[in-house]
Amino acid sequence: MTRPLAALAVALTLPLGAVAQTVPGTPAGVEVPAVPVPAPPSVPPELLRATGDLGVVIERATGSVLVVDRSDRAALCRVEGLGDLSHASLTFSPDERYAYVFGRDGGLSKVDILACAIEARIIQAGNAIGGAISDDGRLVAVSNYEPGGVRVFDAETLASVADIPMGGKTVGLADAPGSRFVVAGWDSGEVWVLDHSDDPANPEITRIEDVGANPYDALMAGSRTYIVGLFGEKGLSAIDLWADEPLAERFLPDYGKNEPDLPVYKMPHLQGFTLTGESWALPAVGLHQVLWVDAATREEAGRTEVAGQPVFVVARPDGRELWVNFAPPDNGKVQVIDAVTHEVIETLEPGAGVLHMEFAPRGREVWLSARDDNKVVIYDTRTYEKLGEIGAQAPSGIFFTHRAHRSGL
């Protein structure tokens, strides 16, 4: 059954009580001090809601987001007034209550997903491409196209903390352990590691040069390796952040070298670069292929022919299958690849304009946004049976709150 959503956040003052302690082995006559504990709050059950099964769906055409309940497969509310969400992403606070939405218009919005309201909103740049939250939940960083660089804000208030120019557009911003952010420069071909652990306003900066021509996206592979996709040349670069002096190591420099490139209708996202078993699977730019790369040697290990130009190649949480969506004109299809055989085992047609896929934390379901059909479609990942759908206004990104506890997102 669908549970009602609290219209307003409930503020509670919890009185302290005392609970006597029984400690094994305490000598007779020795008094053990009581430990104060909060008394249970008196809150109507209909106002209580956990956040663990909630999610947020970007409605890109209307500057709004839907808050959804994964267990009930239902929309709970819509939050409007978030600006240009044509290339939007978001991240969550550690307690899963707040979503930080990064808009293309440079907007940074803090949304209370329990109260269904914007708690704070600023326009921090003219054109932004994404952001991240630090591992301690205190800092939110945004990468910008215009005026470029990275800006860092207090996660509670959205007050400015640091402004870090990088001489041009920045992409691939990700959090790393230790209050650090990692980001690539489109114009400079560099990667910067921003360490805010000692002084948030004046981070220590490590610059890695000669990463490659025109980095267009990047991701954290675990907590150690930062992988950069290159638009200005073939191949990718990997950076070991555990190294005393991190360096960029090129790999796959020749893929597609002797094959004609197709027109690129939509750039693949490196967030779809997926480790499954002992191999990475990644979308091939300008090719109707998924590439397989040996995780240890970073050498090509095979290719899978697919229905179109892949955009996201996303592993089910157990790694057993990969789900792939495509750029136009094939963006009404989704294909499933067996991680062992590397063969396509299922082709689905959820709706027109499939832009994003998000798995339930343990992988039993996958939610897909069908932008041009104005709906989110839900499938069982074992049977490929359609379980339900939710109406949405040109949906794109789908984000479940378990992301709050994963690095690099």
C-alpha positions, 0 to 999 in steps of 0.5 A, spaced: 500 500 500 502 507 498 504 510 505 502 518 505 508 523 505 509 528 510 507 535 508 512 538 512 518 536 516 517 534 523 521 538 529 522 534 535 525 535 542 526 529 545 527 529 553 532 524 556 530 519 560 535 514 564 536 506 563 539 502 568 545 498 566 546 491 568 554 489 567 556 482 568 561 481 573 560 488 577 561 487 584 556 487 589 554 494 592 558 497 586 553 502 583 553 503 575 551 509 573 544 510 569 545 512 561 541 517 559 537 515 552 532 519 548 524 518 550 520 515 544 517 521 540 510 522 540 509 522 532 503 520 528 505 514 524 502 517 518 508 522 519 513 517 519 517 515 513 524 512 512 528 514 506 532 507 504 527 506 499 526 513 496 529 515 490 529 522 485 527 522 478 529 528 474 524 531 469 528 534 464 523 538 460 520 542 466 525 543 471 522 539 476 523 532 480 519 526 482 520 523 489 519 516 488 518 510 493 521 504 490 517 499 495 511 501 492 513 503 485 509 509 486 511 517 485 510 521 492 510 528 490 513 533 485 518 539 487 518 544 481 522 550 480 529 547 479 531 551 473 534 548 467 535 540 468 536 538 461 543 535 463 542 534 470 545 530 476 544 529 483 547 526 489 545 525 496 546 527 503 549 522 508 542 521 512 539 520 505 534 526 506 537 531 502 538 531 494 543 536 491 541 537 484 546 540 479 542 544 473 545 545 467 544 553 468 549 553 474 543 552 479 545 548 485 539 546 489 538 543 496 531 539 496 528 536 502 525 529 499 521 528 506 518 535 506 518 535 498 521 542 498 527 546 496 531 548 502 536 552 498 537 554 491 543 558 488 545 560 481 553 558 482 555 559 475 553 560 468 553 553 465 554 547 469 555 539 468 555 536 475 557 535 482 559 531 488 559 531 495 565 529 500 565 523 504 564 526 510 557 530 507 560 537 509 562 539 502 558 540 495 562 541 489 560 543 482 564 542 475 563 548 471 563 550 463 562 557 464 566 560 467 570 554 468 573 551 474 570 548 480 566 551 486 565 548 493 559 550 498 557 548 505 552 542 504 548 545 510 547 552 507 550 552 500 555 558 502 561 559 498 567 555 501 572 555 495 573 557 488 578 553 484 579 556 477 582 551 472 583 555 466 577 552 462 571 547 462 571 541 467 568 535 467 568 528 471 567 531 478 567 525 483 568 525 490 574 521 493 576 518 500 579 523 505 574 530 503 577 530 496 575 531 489 577 529 483 576 533 476 578 533 469 580 539 465 577 539 458 581 544 455 588 543 459 588 535 458 589 535 466 586 532 472 586 535 479 586 532 485 583 537 490 584 535 498 580 539 502 581 535 509 586 540 512 583 547 510 576 547 506 577 554 503 584 552 501 585 545 498 591 542 497 592 541 489 595 535 486 596 536 478 596 530 473 598 533 466 598 529 460 592 525 461 590 526 454 586 531 449 579 533 451 577 529 457 569 529 456 567 524 462 571 520 468 569 516 474 572 513 480 573 506 479 572 504 486 576 508 491 583 508 488 583 509 480 580 515 476 578 513 469 578 518 464 574 518 457 578 522 451 574 525 446 580 528 442 584 522 441 582 514 441 583 511 448 582 512 455 587 514 461 587 511 468 590 514 474 592 511 481 590 515 486 594 511 491 601 512 488 605 517 491 606 521 485 599 519 481 601 519 473 596 518 467 597 511 464 593 510 457 590 504 455 586 502 449 589 507 444 587 503 438 580 501 439 576 503 432 583 505 429 582 502 423 574 502 423 570 508 420 567 512 426 559 513 425 556 520 427 556 520 435 549 522 436 550 522 444 556 521 448 557 515 452 557 516 460 563 513 463 559 512 469 557 506 465 564 503 465 562 497 469 567 492 472 564 485 472 568 479 474 575 480 472 573 485 466 571 492 465 565 493 460 565 500 457 561 503 451 565 504 445 564 511 442 562 511 435 561 504 434 555 499 435 559 495 440 561 494 448 568 493 449 571 488 454 577 490 458 582 486 462 581 489 469 589 487 471 592 489 464 587 494 461 588 490 455 582 489 450 579 482 451 573 482 446 567 486 443 560 485 443 556 487 437 549 491 440 543 494 437 546 501 437 551 506 439 551 504 447 550 510 452 550 507 459 553 500 460 551 498 467 552 492 471 546 489 475 549 489 482 551 482 483 555 483 476 552 477 473 549 481 467 550 488 464 544 492 461 545 497 455 541 503 452 543 507 446 543 513 442 538 515 437 536 512 433 536 506 437 534 509 444 527 505 444 531 499 446 535 496 452 539 490 451 542 485 456 549 482 456 551 475 459 557 477 463 560 470 462 559 469 455 559 476 453 553 475 449 546 479 448 541 475 451 535 479 451 532 485 448 527 490 451 523 495 448 521 499 454 519 506 451 521 511 446 528 515 448 530 511 454 535 515 457 537 512 464 537 506 468 537 505 476 538 498 479 535 497 486 540 496 491 540 488 491 539 488 483 532 485 483 529 490 479 531 496 474 528 502 473 528 505 466 526 512 464 523 513 457 523 520 456 519 521 450 513 516 452 513 520 459 514 514 463 519 510 468 518 503 467 520 498 472 522 491 470 524 484 474 531 483 472 531 475 473 524 474 468 525 481 464 517 481 466 515 489 466 512 490 473 509 497 473 510 504 470 510 511 473 508 517 469 513 522 469 514 529 465 520 527 460 524 523 465 531 522 465 536 521 471 533 516 476 537 516 483 536 511 489 538 514 496 543 508 497 547 512 492 549 516 499 553 511 501 557 509 495 564 513 493 565 516 486 557 518 485 
